[in-house]
């Protein structure tokens, strides 16, 4: 089990390196945030939230949080993504769920946060 977790962590770190990459000070405003990952994970878990902070709070209540807590406006780093991944794995969820959440980050959810008071996923197209 710990060998599988180690292999998963290594694969996750590699995926994060390609998806997140190094963030310069000049690009800080354009980085993927911890809040974006919180929204994606809440979506994967079926938790309806109205903001990144609400998603982070709900995940924290489930025991899914980085070691020093969520900083929803901070850039997501490889180290923090790995901490969150390890906490998420403790929920006994399919590893694909975390990977799916990481994949959602490519759709630029930071620009699509749901409007205040609207429990709508920023990752799923809405019916018109």
Secondary structure, DSSP 8 states (H G I E B T S, - for coil): -HHHHHHHHHHHHHHHHHHT----STTGGGS-BHHHHHHHHHHHHT---SSHHHHHHHHHHHT---TT---TTSB--HHHHHHHHHHHHTTT--HHHHHHHHHHGGG-GGG----TT----SSS----
